[in-house]
Amino acid sequence: MGLKINHRKCKLFGVGVHNAEVARLASRLNCEAGSLPFLYLGVPIGANMKRAKFWNPVVERVSARLSKWKARHLSFAGRLTLAKSVLGSIPAYYLSLFLAPKCVLNKIDKIRRDFVWGISDTRKKMRWVKWDSIQRSKKSGGLGVGRIRDFNLAMLTKWWWRFKANPNHLWAQVIGSVHKYNSTNQLIPVSNSIPGVWKDIGCMDPELKKMGIDIHQNLVASNGLWKWRSNSDDTFTVKQVRFDLEKALGTDSGCIPGFEWLSWAPPKANHLLWRALLGKIASRIGLAHRGVTLSDVLCPRCGLADEDSDHIFLNCLWAKSIWWNVLSWIRIQFPVSCDTLAELISYIKGAPGGKVWKKLVHAIVIATVWRIWSARNAKVFEDSFIPIMKTVEFVKEDAFLWICNRSNLKNPAWNNWRLFDVSSLV
């Protein structure tokens, strides 16, 4: 048997036709009369996508995925990961076809920002790092959440590459026939008198010029293939366009260019080190600067100096003792002069050793920062004092478990690890 039309699932639409005439013809065809706008394969047909109301389904779906109850049950690293995944999934279809209004992007950004910081109607939390720094790529020293506007512009720019790379495809021939080239300076045919999706795609030239990027200079032919000039490979990638748009914004003092994210350590521990190096943690000085009233800002451990990030993680006598013992364990001499956590980590990274050895040491550094912070919080919130050598043992255990479970190295023997005998690994 062949395929048959299911009239119950069919609708008749009219363009420039009165509703009564559409209804009459639909009745003759034994189907339902439809009205604009409608969804076809998930794409709004007949809707003016410059109006914010037609983006409500996208905003609502993002809000549902990043719900406030989820924020309460996830760590900062978990919320960050989910916020990243939402940008690449839910709105991607719309953002690859339509230039989103700024008010819509602002709504989605607010949802993502509040979710990352765990903010709800009844629960207010401090935002320790600028949202722009969190959005920037890890390559630029941010947290890689991604700017929605850049994603939108890059996805639409990709259609320029598709048109130039596939001129013989049917859709490209249809676009060329409908819009026609009207200027020798055009890379793609765009007729401003014809509204629709392709007009939004065509406006990428002036949109990117506002950011200091010229499509004509960047979309080039190489070895018979079209590519984005700054991309090293003979291809076009949305990621590279987004990175160029990010570079056009300039540097950001809230980022750490060159920060090493170690996959062997959990995201939460990497993020703590990132924030510690920025000084954006809930130290007593940090809280006081944000208007929190405290009886004093002295270190709760030593009581000898104000508690800022560098004091917590290095300058406190207790923290310095932990570092001395950890560095002795991995056979690195403690530095004679070192005033900040950034200086200490730079000193440790400069120690001679192979690639694997350096990654092992990096994991131990992250574990040390994690355990110093945990012990400090135990003292502040539980009035529990964790001895120095017990904290050092925790550092050894954490790094050992991370390497066994998160790296692709052969699992070291615990007895060898306690002596830092890693010859079998390097």
C-alpha positions in Angstrom: 0.0 0.0 0.0 1.2 3.5 -0.8 1.2 6.5 1.5 -2.1 8.3 2.1 -2.8 11.8 3.2 -4.1 12.1 6.8 -6.5 15.0 6.5 -6.8 15.4 10.2 -3.1 16.4 10.3 -3.3 18.7 7.4 -4.0 22.5 7.4 -4.5 25.0 4.6 -2.8 28.4 4.8 -3.5 31.4 2.7 -1.0 34.2 1.9 -2.8 37.4 1.0 -6.2 35.6 1.0 -9.2 36.3 3.1 -9.9 34.0 6.0 -13.3 33.1 4.7 -11.9 32.0 1.4 -9.2 29.9 3.2 -11.9 28.3 5.3 -14.1 27.5 2.2 -11.2 25.9 0.4 -10.1 23.9 3.5 -13.6 22.5 3.8 -13.5 21.4 0.2 -10.2 19.6 0.9 -11.6 18.1 4.1 -8.8 19.6 6.3 -8.5 22.4 8.8 -7.9 26.1 8.0 -4.7 27.4 9.5 -3.6 31.0 10.2 -0.3 32.8 10.3 2.1 32.5 12.1 2.6 28.8 12.5 5.4 26.4 13.3 7.0 24.3 10.6 9.8 21.9 11.7 10.2 24.2 14.7 10.6 27.4 12.7 8.0 30.2 13.0 6.5 30.9 9.6 4.9 34.2 9.0 6.0 35.7 12.3 7.9 39.0 12.6 10.9 37.8 14.6 11.9 41.3 15.3 9.1 41.4 17.8 9.9 40.1 21.2 6.7 38.2 21.8 7.5 35.6 19.2 10.6 34.7 21.2 8.6 33.9 24.3 8.7 30.1 23.6 12.5 30.2 23.6 12.7 32.4 26.8 10.2 30.1 28.6 12.2 26.9 27.6 15.4 28.5 28.9 13.7 29.5 32.1 12.3 26.0 32.6 15.7 24.3 32.0 17.5 26.7 34.3 14.8 26.5 37.0 15.4 28.0 40.5 14.9 24.7 42.2 17.7 23.2 40.2 20.0 26.1 41.2 19.4 25.2 44.9 20.6 21.6 44.4 23.7 22.2 42.2 27.2 23.4 43.0 28.5 26.5 41.3 30.4 24.3 38.8 27.2 22.3 38.1 25.2 25.4 37.5 27.9 26.8 35.2 28.0 23.6 33.1 24.2 23.6 32.7 24.1 27.3 31.8 26.7 26.5 29.0 24.7 23.6 27.7 21.5 25.6 27.4 23.1 28.2 25.1 24.2 25.4 22.7 20.9 23.6 22.6 17.5 25.3 23.3 17.9 28.7 21.5 20.4 27.5 18.9 17.8 26.8 16.2 16.3 30.2 16.4 19.6 32.0 16.8 20.9 30.3 13.6 18.1 31.8 11.6 16.9 35.1 13.1 18.7 38.1 14.5 17.4 38.2 18.1 16.1 41.5 19.6 18.4 42.9 22.3 15.6 42.7 24.9 15.2 39.0 24.3 19.0 38.4 24.7 18.9 40.5 27.9 16.1 38.3 29.3 17.9 35.1 28.5 21.1 36.5 29.9 19.4 37.5 33.2 18.0 33.9 33.5 21.5 32.5 33.0 23.2 35.0 35.3 20.8 34.4 38.2 21.0 30.7 37.7 24.8 30.6 37.8 24.9 32.6 41.0 22.0 30.7 42.6 19.7 33.7 42.9 16.0 33.2 43.3 13.0 35.3 44.4 13.6 34.4 48.1 17.4 33.9 48.0 19.8 36.6 47.2 23.5 35.7 46.7 26.5 37.8 45.9 27.8 38.1 42.4 31.6 37.8 43.0 32.7 38.1 39.4 31.5 40.3 36.6 29.1 38.5 34.2 31.2 39.6 31.2 34.2 37.8 32.7 32.2 34.6 33.2 30.9 34.7 29.6 34.4 35.1 28.1 36.1 32.0 26.8 38.5 30.0 28.9 41.2 30.8 26.3 40.7 34.5 27.2 40.8 33.7 31.0 37.0 33.6 31.6 34.7 30.7 32.5 33.5 30.0 28.9 29.7 30.5 29.4 29.5 32.3 26.1 28.0 35.6 25.0 24.6 35.0 23.4 24.9 38.0 21.0 28.3 36.7 19.7 26.7 33.2 19.2 23.8 34.7 17.3 26.0 36.7 15.0 28.4 33.8 14.4 25.6 31.4 13.6 24.1 33.8 11.0 27.5 34.6 9.5 27.9 30.8 8.9 25.2 31.1 6.2 27.5 33.4 4.2 30.1 30.7 4.2 27.5 28.0 3.4 26.3 30.1 0.4 29.9 30.6 -0.9 30.9 27.0 -0.2 27.8 25.4 -1.8 26.7 27.6 -4.7 25.2 24.6 -6.6 22.9 23.5 -3.8 19.3 23.9 -4.6 18.6 26.3 -1.6 21.6 28.5 -2.7 20.2 28.6 -6.3 16.8 29.6 -5.0 18.3 32.4 -2.9 20.4 33.6 -5.8 17.3 33.6 -8.1 15.1 35.4 -5.6 17.5 38.0 -4.3 20.0 38.4 -7.2 23.3 40.2 -7.0 22.8 44.0 -7.2 26.4 45.1 -6.4 29.9 44.0 -7.3 30.8 44.4 -3.6 28.3 41.8 -2.4 29.6 38.4 -1.2 26.1 37.1 -1.1 22.9 38.3 -2.9 20.7 40.3 -0.6 17.7 42.4 -1.6 16.7 44.8 1.2 13.2 45.1 -0.3 12.5 41.4 0.3 11.7 40.8 4.0 12.4 37.4 5.7 15.1 35.2 7.1 17.7 35.9 4.4 17.5 39.6 5.0 18.5 39.1 8.6 21.4 37.0 7.4 22.4 39.6 4.9 22.6 42.3 7.6 25.6 40.6 9.2 28.0 42.8 7.2 26.9 46.0 9.0 26.4 44.2 12.3 29.9 42.8 12.4 31.4 46.1 11.2 30.0 47.7 14.4 32.3 45.3 16.2 35.3 46.1 14.0 35.1 43.0 11.9 34.8 43.1 8.1 33.2 39.9 6.6 34.7 40.8 3.2 38.3 40.7 4.6 37.7 37.6 6.8 35.7 35.3 4.5 38.3 34.2 2.0 38.9 31.4 -0.5 41.9 29.1 0.2 42.8 26.1 -2.0 39.4 26.2 -3.5 37.7 26.2 -0.1 36.1 29.0 1.8 37.4 29.7 5.3 37.5 32.3 8.0 40.8 34.1 7.7 41.9 33.8 11.4 41.1 30.0 11.5 44.2 27.9 11.0 42.3 25.0 9.3 40.9 25.2 5.8 37.3 25.5 7.1 34.8 27.8 8.8 33.9 27.4 12.4 31.4 29.3 14.5 33.8 29.1 17.4 36.5 31.1 15.6 34.0 33.9 14.7 32.9 34.0 18.3 36.5 34.3 19.5 37.2 37.1 17.0 34.1 39.0 18.3 35.3 38.5 21.8 38.8 39.8 20.9 37.1 42.9 19.4 35.8 43.7 22.9 39.3 44.1 24.2 40.8 42.7 27.4 39.0 42.3 30.7 40.6 42.8 34.1 38.3 40.3 35.6 39.8 37.4 33.6 43.1 35.5 33.9 44.6 35.0 30.4 46.6 31.8 30.3 44.9 30.2 33.3 45.4 26.4 33.1 42.2 24.4 33.5 43.2 20.9 34.5 40.8 18.1 33.5 42.4 15.8 36.2 40.9 18.0 38.9 37.1 18.5 39.5 35.6 21.6 38.0 34.7 23.0 41.5 38.3 22.9 42.5 39.5 24.5 39.2 36.9 27.3 39.7 38.0 27.9 43.3 41.6 28.4 42.2 40.4 30.8 39.4 38.5 32.9 41.9 41.2 32.7 44.5 43.7 34.2 41.9 41.2 36.9 41.1 40.7 37.6 44.8 36.9 37.1 44.3 36.1 34.8 47.3 34.1 35.3 50.5 37.1 36.4 52.6 36.4 38.9 55.4 37.9 41.7 53.4 35.9 40.6 50.4 32.7 40.6 52.4 33.4 44.0 54.0 34.0 45.5 50.6 30.6 44.4 49.6 28.9 46.0 52.5 28.6 43.1 54.9 28.9 44.3 58.5 31.6 42.3 60.4 32.9 42.7 64.0 36.5 42.6 62.5 38.3 41.5 59.3 41.2 39.8 61.0 42.1 36.2 60.0 40.1 33.8 62.2 43.1 31.4 62.2 46.1 33.5 63.1 44.4 36.8 64.0 47.6 38.6 62.9 46.4 40.3 59.6 43.4 41.2 57.6 41.9 38.2 55.9 42.0 38.6 52.1 42.4 35.9 49.4 46.2 36.0 49.4 46.3 35.8 53.2 43.9 32.8 53.3 45.8 30.8 50.7 49.4 31.8 51.4 50.4 34.4 53.9 48.6 33.0 57.0 51.2 31.1 59.0 48.9 28.1 59.0 48.5 28.2 55.2 52.3 28.8 54.7 53.0 25.7 56.9 50.8 23.6 54.7 52.5 24.8 51.5 55.9 24.1 53.1 55.0 20.5 53.9 53.4 19.9 50.5 56.3 21.3 48.6 58.7 19.3 50.7 56.7 16.2 49.8 57.0 16.9 46.0 60.7 17.9 46.4 60.3 21.6 45.5 62.1 24.1 47.7 59.8 26.7 49.4 60.4 30.1 47.8 62.4 32.6 49.8 60.2 35.5 48.9 56.6 35.2 47.7 53.8 37.5 48.6 50.8 36.4 46.5 49.2 33.1 45.5 49.8 34.0 41.9 53.5 34.4 42.5 53.7 31.1 44.4 51.9 29.2 41.6 54.1 30.8 39.0 57.2 29.7 41.0 55.9 26.1 41.2 55.1 26.0 37.5 58.6 27.1 36.7 60.1 24.1 38.5 61.9 21.7 36.0 60.1 18.6 35.0 58.4 16.8 32.2 54.8 17.3 30.9 53.2 14.6 33.0 55.2 15.6 36.1 54.0 19.2 35.7 50.4 18.0 35.4 50.8 15.9 38.6 52.2 18.9 40.4 49.4 21.1 39.1 46.8 18.7 40.4 48.5 18.8 43.8 48.5 22.6 43.8 44.7 22.7 43.1 44.1 20.1 45.8 46.2 22.2 48.3 44.1 25.3 47.5 40.9 23.3 47.9 41.9 21.8 51.2 43.1 25.2 52.6 39.7 26.7 51.8 37.9 23.7 53.3 39.8 23.9 56.5 39.4 27.7 56.8 35.6 27.2 56.4 35.6 24.5 59.0 37.1 26.9 61.5 34.8 29.9 60.5 31.5 28.0 60.4 32.0 25.0 62.7 34.8 26.3 65.0 36.6 23.1 64.1 40.4 23.2 63.8 41.9 20.8 61.3 45.6 20.2 62.1 48.2 21.1 59.5 49.5 17.6 58.9 46.0 16.3 58.6 45.3 18.8 55.9 48.4 17.8 54.1 47.3 14.2 54.2 43.9 15.3 52.7 45.8 17.0 49.9 47.7 13.8 49.1 44.5 11.7 49.2 42.5 14.2 47.0 45.2 14.4 44.3 45.6 10.6 44.4 41.9 10.0 43.9 41.7 12.6 41.1 44.6 11.1 39.2 43.3 7.5 39.6 39.7 8.4 38.5 40.1 11.4 36.1 43.4 10.9 34.3 44.4 8.4 31.7 47.6 7.4 33.6 48.2 4.0 35.2 47.0 4.1 38.7 49.9 4.7 41.1 50.3 2.6 44.2 49.3 4.4 47.3 52.5 3.7 49.2 54.6 5.1 46.2 52.3 8.1 46.0 52.8 9.0 49.7 56.5 9.1 49.0 55.9 11.0 45.7 57.6 8.2 43.8 56.0 8.9 40.4 58.7 7.4 38.2 56.2 4.8 36.9 53.9 7.6 35.7 56.3 10.0 34.1 
